[in-house]
Amino acid sequence: MDRLVELLPLFYQSFEETVIMVGVSLFIATLLGIPLGVLLVITRPDHLAPNKWVYHSLNVIINVIRSLPFIILMVAIIPFTEFVVGTSIGVEGAIVPLIVYTTPYIARLMETALLEVDRGVIEAYQAMGASRSQIIFRIMIREARPGIVLCLTIATIGLIGATAMAGAVGAGGLGDLALRYGYQQWDIEVMIMTVIILICLVQAIQSLGNWAAKKLKKTA
């Protein structure tokens, strides 16, 4: 216990680094992933704006990126990461690959959520003369809000797992703490405490996401 008290500042710093990596990466990946998810849906055959070239190109790119384990992707794009942020280590060096890893994941989850929207409702609004943008923002995204919230919840939890893996290449955060103290120094107390913190964080995020989705479903 004395050992854990001694390392409290380090736990706090590692937790803060994890929150920064997850928060920044999730924000940017969401800004990129939601439009990509919308494009994946509306460019499908027989949808609002069918375009087989756009749809198949996005589909292939997303599948390729999602097929790569995060640790491999992180190493593979080191030159790109260094070009964007000037370093491939630390919190800054982890954010770029986290964004690249999470964006297609969110896009695919968005696609799934939007496809749950009743096509009959969309067709009815088309018949009434609603524009494409009105259908996308006022119908599709509005109706899919509970699903979108749950999708972002899943993406956030996936990001937490990815930041833990990023610790293996010096990205900082709780993963780096567990690796340096829990594994390399075989400090069981530190390892157990890190696992407990990660479990509590994931449980809190999942509970919040479930609550928000439930509230949105009632107001839909």
C-alpha positions as CSV (number, residue, x, y, z in Angstrom):
1,M,0.0,0.0,0.0
2,D,2.9,2.4,0.8
3,R,4.2,1.7,-2.7
4,L,0.9,2.8,-4.3
5,V,0.7,6.0,-2.2
6,E,4.2,6.8,-3.3
7,L,3.2,6.3,-6.9
8,L,0.0,8.3,-6.7
9,P,1.4,11.3,-8.7
10,L,2.5,8.9,-11.4
11,F,-0.9,7.3,-11.5
12,Y,-2.5,10.7,-11.8
13,Q,-0.2,11.8,-14.6
14,S,-0.8,8.5,-16.5
15,F,-4.5,8.8,-16.1
16,E,-4.4,12.4,-17.4
17,E,-2.4,11.3,-20.4
18,T,-4.9,8.5,-21.2
19,V,-7.8,11.0,-20.9
20,I,-6.0,13.4,-23.2
21,M,-5.2,10.8,-25.8
22,V,-8.8,9.4,-25.8
23,G,-10.5,12.8,-25.7
24,V,-8.5,14.4,-28.5
25,S,-8.5,11.3,-30.7
26,L,-12.2,10.7,-30.2
27,F,-13.2,14.3,-31.0
28,I,-11.2,14.4,-34.3
29,A,-12.1,10.8,-35.3
30,T,-15.8,11.6,-34.7
31,L,-15.6,14.7,-36.9
32,L,-14.1,12.6,-39.6
33,G,-15.9,9.3,-39.0
34,I,-19.5,10.6,-39.0
35,P,-19.4,12.2,-42.5
36,L,-17.7,9.0,-43.8
37,G,-20.4,6.9,-42.2
38,V,-23.1,9.1,-43.8
39,L,-21.3,8.7,-47.2
40,L,-21.2,5.0,-46.8
41,V,-24.9,4.9,-46.4
42,I,-26.2,7.5,-48.9
43,T,-23.9,6.3,-51.7
44,R,-25.1,2.7,-51.5
45,P,-27.2,1.4,-54.4
46,D,-30.8,2.6,-54.2
47,H,-30.2,5.2,-51.5
48,L,-30.2,9.0,-51.5
49,A,-27.1,9.5,-53.7
50,P,-26.0,6.1,-55.2
51,N,-22.4,6.2,-56.4
52,K,-20.7,2.8,-56.7
53,W,-17.2,4.3,-57.1
54,V,-17.4,6.4,-53.9
55,Y,-19.1,3.6,-52.0
56,H,-16.7,0.8,-53.0
57,S,-13.6,3.0,-52.6
58,L,-14.6,4.0,-49.0
59,N,-15.5,0.4,-48.3
60,V,-12.1,-0.9,-49.3
61,I,-10.1,1.8,-47.5
62,I,-12.1,1.3,-44.3
63,N,-11.7,-2.5,-44.4
64,V,-8.0,-2.2,-45.1
65,I,-7.3,0.1,-42.1
66,R,-9.6,-1.9,-39.8
67,S,-7.8,-5.1,-40.7
68,L,-4.6,-3.9,-39.2
69,P,-3.9,-4.4,-35.5
70,F,-3.3,-1.0,-33.8
71,I,0.2,-1.7,-32.8
72,I,1.2,-2.6,-36.4
73,L,-0.7,0.5,-37.7
74,M,1.1,2.7,-35.2
75,V,4.5,1.5,-36.4
76,A,3.6,1.5,-40.1
77,I,2.6,5.2,-40.1
78,I,5.5,6.6,-38.1
79,P,6.8,8.7,-41.0
80,F,3.3,10.2,-41.4
81,T,3.0,10.8,-37.6
82,E,6.4,12.5,-37.5
83,F,5.4,14.7,-40.5
84,V,2.1,15.8,-38.8
85,V,3.2,16.3,-35.2
86,G,7.0,16.2,-35.3
87,T,7.4,13.1,-33.1
88,S,6.3,9.5,-33.0
89,I,6.5,9.0,-29.2
90,G,4.7,10.4,-26.2
91,V,1.1,11.5,-26.1
92,E,1.4,13.6,-29.3
93,G,2.9,10.8,-31.2
94,A,0.0,8.5,-30.2
95,I,-2.8,10.8,-31.1
96,V,-2.3,10.6,-34.9
97,P,-2.4,6.8,-35.2
98,L,-5.3,6.7,-32.7
99,I,-7.2,9.0,-35.0
100,V,-6.3,6.9,-38.1
101,Y,-7.3,3.7,-36.2
102,T,-10.6,5.0,-34.8
103,T,-12.0,7.0,-37.8
104,P,-12.9,4.0,-40.0
105,Y,-14.2,2.2,-36.9
106,I,-16.6,5.1,-36.1
107,A,-17.5,5.3,-39.8
108,R,-18.5,1.6,-39.9
109,L,-20.5,2.0,-36.6
110,M,-22.2,5.1,-38.0
111,E,-23.1,3.1,-41.1
112,T,-24.7,0.4,-39.0
113,A,-26.7,2.9,-36.9
114,L,-28.0,4.9,-39.9
115,L,-29.0,1.7,-41.7
116,E,-31.4,1.0,-38.8
117,V,-33.5,4.0,-39.8
118,D,-36.7,2.9,-41.4
119,R,-36.4,3.3,-45.2
120,G,-40.2,3.9,-45.3
121,V,-39.8,7.2,-43.4
122,I,-37.0,8.3,-45.7
123,E,-39.0,7.5,-48.8
124,A,-42.0,9.4,-47.3
125,Y,-40.0,12.5,-46.8
126,Q,-38.6,12.2,-50.3
127,A,-42.1,12.0,-51.7
128,M,-42.9,15.2,-49.8
129,G,-40.0,17.0,-51.6
130,A,-37.5,17.1,-48.7
131,S,-34.0,17.9,-49.8
132,R,-31.1,15.5,-49.4
133,S,-29.5,17.5,-46.6
134,Q,-32.9,17.7,-44.8
135,I,-33.3,14.0,-44.9
136,I,-29.8,13.3,-43.7
137,F,-29.8,15.8,-40.8
138,R,-33.4,15.9,-39.8
139,I,-34.4,12.3,-40.4
140,M,-31.5,9.9,-40.6
141,I,-29.2,11.4,-38.0
142,R,-32.0,12.5,-35.7
143,E,-33.7,9.0,-35.7
144,A,-30.3,7.3,-35.3
145,R,-29.2,9.3,-32.3
146,P,-29.5,6.6,-29.7
147,G,-27.6,4.2,-31.9
148,I,-24.9,6.8,-32.6
149,V,-24.4,7.4,-28.9
150,L,-23.9,3.7,-28.3
151,C,-21.5,3.6,-31.3
152,L,-19.4,6.4,-29.9
153,T,-19.5,4.6,-26.5
154,I,-18.1,1.5,-28.1
155,A,-15.5,3.6,-30.0
156,T,-14.4,5.3,-26.8
157,I,-13.9,2.0,-25.0
158,G,-11.9,0.7,-28.0
159,L,-9.8,3.8,-27.8
160,I,-9.0,3.2,-24.2
161,G,-7.7,-0.3,-25.2
162,A,-5.7,1.2,-28.0
163,T,-4.0,3.7,-25.7
164,A,-3.0,0.9,-23.4
165,M,-1.3,-0.8,-26.4
166,A,0.3,2.4,-27.4
167,G,2.1,2.4,-24.1
168,A,4.3,-0.4,-25.5
169,V,6.0,2.1,-27.8
170,G,6.4,4.9,-25.3
171,A,3.1,6.7,-25.8
172,G,2.6,7.3,-22.0
173,G,-0.7,6.8,-20.2
174,L,-1.9,3.9,-18.1
175,G,-0.6,1.3,-20.6
176,D,2.9,2.6,-20.3
177,L,2.6,2.6,-16.5
178,A,1.5,-1.0,-16.5
179,L,4.3,-2.0,-18.8
180,R,7.1,-0.2,-17.0
181,Y,6.1,-1.1,-13.5
182,G,3.7,-3.9,-13.7
183,Y,5.6,-6.0,-16.3
184,Q,9.2,-4.9,-16.5
185,Q,9.6,-4.5,-12.8
186,W,7.0,-7.2,-11.9
187,D,5.2,-4.8,-9.5
188,I,2.0,-6.7,-9.0
189,E,0.4,-3.9,-6.9
190,V,0.8,-1.4,-9.7
191,M,-0.5,-3.8,-12.3
192,I,-3.6,-4.6,-10.2
193,M,-4.3,-0.9,-9.6
194,T,-3.9,-0.1,-13.3
195,V,-6.3,-2.8,-14.2
196,I,-8.8,-1.6,-11.6
197,I,-8.6,2.0,-12.9
198,L,-9.2,0.8,-16.5
199,I,-12.1,-1.3,-15.5
200,C,-13.7,1.6,-13.6
201,L,-13.2,3.9,-16.5
202,V,-14.7,1.6,-19.0
203,Q,-17.7,0.9,-16.7
204,A,-18.3,4.6,-16.2
205,I,-18.2,5.3,-19.9
206,Q,-20.5,2.4,-20.8
207,S,-23.0,3.4,-18.1
208,L,-23.0,7.0,-19.3
209,G,-23.5,5.9,-22.9
210,N,-26.3,3.6,-22.0
211,W,-28.0,6.3,-20.0
212,A,-27.7,8.9,-22.8
213,A,-28.9,6.5,-25.4
214,K,-31.9,5.7,-23.3
215,K,-32.8,9.3,-22.8
216,L,-32.5,10.1,-26.5
217,K,-34.7,7.1,-27.3
218,K,-37.5,8.4,-25.1
219,T,-37.3,11.9,-26.7
220,A,-37.1,10.5,-30.3
